[in-house]
Amino acid sequence: MIRWIDEVKAVPWAPPQVRTLMISAGHSHTDPGAVANGYREADLVLEFRDLVSIELCALGIKHMKDGGKGENLPLRDAVKVAAKCDLAVEFHTDAAGSSATGTWTLSRAHNKPLAAQLCHVTADTLGIRNRGPAPENAGQHHRLAFVSDGGGIIHELFFITNKGDLAAFLGGRRGLAKEVARVLAEAARQP
């Protein structure tokens, strides 16, 4: 079930939220995504989405996510919700050779500034390469419905096939969730 997460903390010091937000975990129990180094992409990004949701609540940001805690609904459902929100981000991990490293995003041009901020904060927090924002038609997720039909951003957090990237994420995922939530909260408060 996709629903508003509105059990948010009151933050009187912050400007009001003016844009709707949805966060999504890529892949699912039927499509694990990339599998490498003993981990499944779907499991990592599902946990991360839930961590970001907790941080958004603490920042007073009402948002949607594609399922309850530990649950990820099919992409066809997530895309419909993403298309109705002002901001939508789906988390993924990338896969390539073991030396490929870094974080990057896929989005339409109007989302490039937010996509660039997500890359920057992820690279800085995890200490990995910032590959930067890329257009919708780049990479293996070319024309994924979340970008094409939903108008959202796909955020490739790190390369699951790179042991260093994976270790950085596993050790820093809580701090990264806090930083990603901060960036998303700022964006949700901008007209």
C-alpha positions in Angstrom: 0.0 0.0 0.0 1.3 3.4 -0.9 0.3 6.1 1.6 1.4 9.4 3.0 3.9 9.1 5.9 2.6 11.9 8.0 3.8 11.0 11.5 6.3 13.8 11.3 7.9 15.8 14.0 6.9 19.4 14.3 9.9 21.6 13.4 8.9 25.3 14.1 12.3 26.5 13.0 11.9 25.3 9.4 10.0 26.8 6.5 6.8 25.0 5.6 6.8 22.1 3.1 5.5 23.3 -0.2 6.3 20.4 -2.5 5.1 16.8 -2.3 7.7 14.1 -2.1 7.9 10.3 -2.7 10.8 8.0 -2.0 11.1 4.5 -3.6 13.3 1.5 -3.3 14.4 0.0 -6.6 13.7 -3.6 -7.4 11.7 -6.0 -5.2 11.5 -9.5 -3.7 10.7 -10.8 -7.2 13.5 -8.8 -8.9 16.5 -8.5 -6.6 18.5 -6.2 -9.0 22.2 -6.6 -8.8 23.6 -9.3 -6.6 27.3 -9.1 -5.6 29.6 -9.6 -2.7 26.9 -11.4 -0.7 24.3 -8.7 -1.0 21.2 -8.0 -3.0 20.4 -4.6 -4.4 16.7 -4.8 -3.5 17.5 -5.5 0.2 20.1 -2.7 0.6 17.9 0.0 -1.1 14.8 -1.1 0.8 16.5 -0.7 4.1 18.0 2.7 2.9 14.6 4.0 1.8 13.2 3.2 5.2 16.1 5.0 6.9 15.6 8.0 4.8 11.9 8.0 5.7 12.7 8.0 9.4 15.0 11.0 8.9 12.4 12.8 6.8 9.8 12.4 9.6 12.3 13.8 12.1 12.7 16.8 9.8 9.0 17.3 9.6 8.6 16.3 6.0 5.4 14.5 5.0 6.1 12.1 2.2 5.1 8.9 0.4 7.0 5.7 0.0 6.4 2.6 -2.2 5.3 0.3 0.6 5.4 -0.1 4.3 8.5 -0.8 6.4 10.4 -3.6 4.7 7.9 -3.8 1.8 8.4 -2.6 -1.7 5.6 -2.5 -4.2 5.9 -3.2 -7.9 7.4 -0.4 -10.1 4.1 0.0 -12.0 2.5 1.2 -8.7 5.4 3.4 -7.7 5.5 5.2 -11.1 1.8 6.2 -10.8 2.5 7.8 -7.4 5.8 9.4 -8.5 4.0 11.1 -11.4 1.6 12.8 -9.0 4.4 14.1 -6.7 6.5 17.2 -7.2 9.6 15.3 -6.2 10.3 11.6 -6.5 13.6 9.7 -5.9 14.2 6.0 -6.4 17.3 4.4 -4.8 19.4 1.8 -6.6 22.9 0.4 -6.5 25.0 0.1 -9.7 26.9 -2.9 -11.0 29.9 -3.2 -13.3 33.4 -4.5 -13.0 34.9 -4.6 -9.5 36.9 -1.4 -10.1 33.9 0.7 -11.0 33.2 3.2 -8.2 31.0 6.1 -7.4 27.5 7.6 -7.2 25.4 9.1 -9.9 21.8 9.9 -10.9 19.5 9.7 -13.9 16.8 12.3 -14.4 15.2 14.8 -16.7 16.8 18.2 -17.1 14.5 20.0 -14.7 15.6 17.6 -11.9 19.3 18.0 -12.6 20.1 20.5 -9.8 18.5 18.2 -7.1 20.2 15.2 -8.7 23.6 17.0 -8.5 23.0 17.7 -4.8 22.2 14.0 -4.2 25.4 13.0 -5.9 27.5 15.5 -4.0 26.2 14.6 -0.6 26.5 10.9 -1.3 30.1 11.1 -2.6 31.1 13.3 0.3 29.4 11.2 3.0 30.7 7.8 1.7 34.1 9.1 0.4 33.5 7.7 -3.1 33.7 9.2 -6.5 31.0 11.6 -7.6 30.1 10.6 -11.2 27.5 13.4 -11.3 24.0 13.7 -12.7 23.3 12.1 -16.0 20.4 12.5 -18.5 17.5 10.1 -18.6 18.9 8.1 -21.5 22.3 7.2 -19.8 23.3 3.9 -18.3 21.7 0.6 -17.9 18.5 2.1 -16.5 17.9 3.8 -19.8 14.3 4.9 -19.9 13.2 3.3 -16.7 9.6 4.1 -16.1 10.4 5.9 -12.8 12.2 8.7 -14.8 10.3 8.4 -18.2 6.8 8.1 -16.9 7.1 9.2 -13.3 9.3 12.2 -13.8 11.5 11.1 -10.9 15.2 10.8 -10.2 17.0 7.5 -10.0 19.9 7.7 -7.5 22.6 5.1 -8.0 24.0 5.2 -4.5 27.2 3.2 -5.1 28.6 0.2 -7.0 27.5 -3.0 -5.2 30.2 -4.8 -7.3 33.0 -2.7 -5.7 34.0 -4.0 -2.3 35.2 -0.5 -1.2 32.0 1.2 -2.2 29.9 -1.5 -0.5 31.9 -1.2 2.7 31.6 2.6 2.7 27.9 2.3 2.3 27.4 -0.4 4.9 29.4 1.6 7.4 27.9 5.0 6.5 24.4 4.3 5.5 22.8 5.9 8.6 24.8 9.1 8.1 24.0 9.0 4.4 20.3 8.6 5.1 20.4 11.7 7.3 22.2 13.7 4.6 20.0 12.6 1.8 16.9 13.4 3.9 18.3 16.9 4.6 18.7 17.5 0.9 15.3 16.3 0.1 13.7 18.3 3.0 15.3 21.5 1.6 14.0 20.7 -1.8 10.5 20.0 -0.5 10.5 23.4 1.2 11.5 25.3 -1.9 8.7 26.8 -4.1 
